[in-house]
């Protein structure tokens, strides 16, 4: 129930209801337990132009939000590392994206933990490169070819197995008429198999082979992607030893967006942060 609903039902003022809820949120969730945490996921969420970015850290084993602060990068994690040390937490591995904002902080404060670049962010980056290529092809194409390529963004970026039967012929016609786009799409689909390899050795061989294929093309976006993957290969291949992803964060991001929409925003940032820390709790509680 919203605070307004509870206030109307109990005949209490809205401020009183909020104060009761905030007090109990602070007591139950204000200081998440960090001892025993082994695997972390770090990511950012964007909640619109007014609220901007928040940095979220979760326990990848139980899905709890352990840290939530406005901002992004190292500054948003200040204070979290101190709490980890104080709790004597033994972090084995951390999943994050490939931007230096987070992984550099992980290397600095958790030198013994294994850094794992999240596979969903790698695929997302590949999709962005493919979309850049598609836009370039649209600009360069003329006549009927331009129209066929222009309407294929959704088809190109969606996984093949998720396409409807009537969508596949449309994608096939567009790809057959444009060789660079065809190469990009095949390499995008092939890259998804990287994380299905049975061992680190085979995963490394697969990655090297993929990069070699991309570098043999004359497509700038594919060559750029190969360079990025080679640069970040240790963190990508670490998945073979620690198969963790920040996939749970995507589900949490949807919950957060639903929370903010239902509440029409939060003017009290501390209250909002406490609501985030309690987001994993699925049962209703009577407070006060």
N, C-alpha and C positions, 0 to 999 in steps of 0.2 A: 504494500500500500504506500501511497505517497504521504508525505508529511501532512499535506492539507487534508487528506482523507482521514488520517488518524486524529488530527486536531478536531475535525468536524464530529467524529464518532465519540470522542472522549470529552468534548466540550472544553478542551484545553486550548491555550493559544498556540499558534504555529511556532513561535519562538521557544515555548516551553517544550513542545514535542521534539523540536530539533535539538535542543540542549540535552534532553534525555538520551536521544539516539546517538548524538555525538559523544557523550560521556561514555556510553557502553561500547561504541565502536573503538574509542581510544583505549579502553581497558582490555578489550578482547583481541584487537588486531593492530593496535598502534605500534607494537614492537614485535614483529614476526620472529618466531624462533628460527635461528640460523644454525644451531649446532645439529649436526647430522646431515646437512645439505651437501650433496655430492656433485650435482650437475646443474649448471645455470644456463638460462637463455636470456640474452639481452637484445632489446630491440626498441625502436621508437614508434610512437603512434601519433597521427596528426588528427586533431579534433576540430579543425576549422581555423579560419583566419584570426579569430579572437583568442581562442585558447592556445593556438599554435601547437608545438610539439611537447610530448611527454616521453621520458625515458622509463622503460619498464624492465624490471629484472624478475624472472620467475624461477621457481624450483621446477625443473623439468620432470621430476618424478611424481610429484603430487599436484602440480599445477598452481600452487600458491603464488601470488604476487608478493615478492619479498621487499621490493623497493619501487617507488613511483615518485618521480620528481619532474617538475616542468623543465623544459629545455632538452638539449641533445648533446651527445659527446661527453668528454671527460668531466666537464663541470657538473653535469647532471648526476654523475655517479659519486661526486665528492661526499664523503660521509659513509657511504655504503661499505667501502673497503675497511674502514676502521671498525664498523660493526661486525664484519666477517672475522677480522683478527681477534676481536674481543670475544666472539663466540667460539673461537678455536675451530672454525669450520674447515674441513679437509676437502677442498674443491678438486675434483679429478679432471673435469673438462667443462668448457664453456662454449656454447653455440652462439654465433653472432654473424652479422653480415660482413662484407668484405671492405667496408669503409674503415679508414684508419681511426675514425673518431672513437670507436669502441674497442677494437682489437688491440690498439696500442695501450689503452688503459689496462686491459686484461694482462698483457705481457708485463707491464710495469708492476702491477699489484699482486698478480697471481702467477709468478714465474714458473711454478711447478705444475700448474694446470695445463692441460692440453687444449689448444685453441682449435675449434672445429668451425669452419665456414659453412654456414647453413645452406643446404642444397636447394631449398626453395628460393633463397636470394640469388643463388647462382643461376637457376633457371629463369628467374625474373629478369636478371641482367641480360641473359641470352635473348629473351623475348623482346627486350628493349632494343637490342642491336638489330633484331630481325624487323622490328617495326620501323626503325630508322631506315633500313634498306628498302622496305616497302614504300615509305614516303619518297625516298629518292627515285625509285622506279616510277612512281606516279608522276613526279615532276618531269621525268625524262620521256615518258611514254606519250604516244599520240593516238588519236582516234579510238577505235573499239578497245584496243589493248589498255588504254588509260582507264576506261570504265570498268573493265574486268578486274584490274588490279586494285582499283580504288575501293571496291566493296569487299575486300578479302581480309581486312584486319582481324576480325573476330575468328575467321576460319584459320588463319595462319597461326595465331597465338594459342588457340585452344588445343588440348591434347587430342590426338587422332582418334582415340577410342571414345572420346566424348562427343564426336561429331555425329549428327543425324545422317541417315542414309542418303537423303536428298541433298545434303550439303557437300558431300565428298566429290561428286562430279564437278560442281562449281569450283572447288579448290583445285581439282586436277586440271581443269581447263586453264585457269590462271597460271599455274605453275609450269605447264608445258609450253606456254608462250613466253616465259621469262626465265632464262637459265640462272642468273644470279639469285633470284628469289627461290628457285627450285633447290639450289645448293644450300641456301640458308635454312630452308624448311627441313631438308633431310638431316642437316647437321644439328638442328635444334632437337629433332626427334631422337637422333642417335645419342646426343648428350645426356638425355634422361636415363639411359642405360648405365651410365657411369656408376651410379650408386647401387646397382644390382650385381656388381661383380663379386665373385666369391672370396677374394682375398685382397690384401693391400697390393701385392705384387701385380695381380691381374688388373686391379683398378689403376695402378700407375701406368701400366702398359697401354691400357685403354685411353687414358688421358693424353699420353704422349702421341698416340696414333691419331686421336681426334684433333689435337693441335696441329699436327703435321698436315692433315687434310685441309684444315682451315687456312693454314699458311700457304698452301699450294694454289689456292684460289686467288683471283685478282680483286676480290670483294673486300673493301677496306673494313667494313663492320665485322666481318668474320675474322680477319687477321688481327684486328684490335681485341676481339674476344679471346683469341688464342693467346695473345700476349698477357692478357689479364689472368687467364687460367694458369699459365706457366708461372707467373709471379706469385700467385697465391696457392700453388700446388700443395705445399706442406699442410696447410689448413684444410684444404679440400680432401686430401688423402687421409687425414686424421679420422675421417668418418669410418674408415675400415676398422679402426681399433675402438672408436667410441661412436657408435651409430646413433647420435643424437641430432635433433633438429629443433628449431624454434617454431615448429608447426603449431604447438599449443598456443603460442602467442597470437596466432591468427584468429583462433576461436575466442581468445580473451579480448582481442581488439574489437570483435563484433559485439561482445557483451558490453564493453565500455561505451561503444557508440550507441547501443540501445539504451544504456543507463542515462547518458547525457540527453538523448532525445526525449526520453520519458520524463526527465526532470526539467526539461527546457533550460539546460545549462546549470552551472553551479557558481554562485557569487562568492561562496566561502571556499577558498582553495583547500584549506586544511580539512574541511568536511569531505570534499571531493576525494582527496588522497586517502582518507580513512575508508570511504566507500570502495575505492579500488582495492585496498588491502583486504577487504572483507568479501570481495567478489566471488571467491571460490566457494564460499559457504552457501549451500543450496537450501538450507532449512530456515523457515521463518522463526523469529524469536519474539516473545513478549518481554518488553523492557520496562524498567521503572517500577 
